[in-house]
């Protein structure tokens, strides 16, 4: 069998293409935060309804985390990541043209569903394409790209919003995703090895969920999950959506 260290350059290219999807989905995640007033006026809704529409992203994203790894193992990274980017772009398009609450909510749900495959998909590709010694760096780099997408996304989107309408901005974000789709389907490959040499043994769904049941019984997993959840809530619940609006209203910042 060919050693994985024979593929670092190509492996990094494959992983970075997938990581670009993670950056893109993070931009989709924070987009509503820069146009809260515009979207509320467009849909004629209250802040509570707007929060619910935006939260539908996580109603899809969160439960999908239980099965994302299973799907990647069973159906392959290329197929699943490709499905994810198409779902995100479709959701972005619908969100851009929607004038109805139900359609905007459906669009956010589609974005959340597709985004669920981004980060785990990169890690899966890393285990196939890169030496084990590179995995931690890949995980950190991918996380950094996501945070960069959130940071530069806010700055860039606000700057663009001052120059054009939110309607055109939403379509521009959709177009950016459309450009990414062929890169995913052309360059992302499941593994550098022939299927006969990969050595992967697929577990049945029954076996997989039996293993998950064992994980759920471990108190340490619950402790880690609760700690991670509490740390992330401030970012996902407040900062990603209401942070900008809070700072402009309460502290009168531009």
PyMOL commands that set and color helices and strands:
alter all, ss='L'
color gray80, all
select helices_A, chain A and resi 4-34+36-43+47-64+68-75+77-97+101-115+118-129+132-161+166-187+195-197+205-216+219-250
alter helices_A, ss='H'
color red, helices_A
deselect
rebuild
show_as cartoon
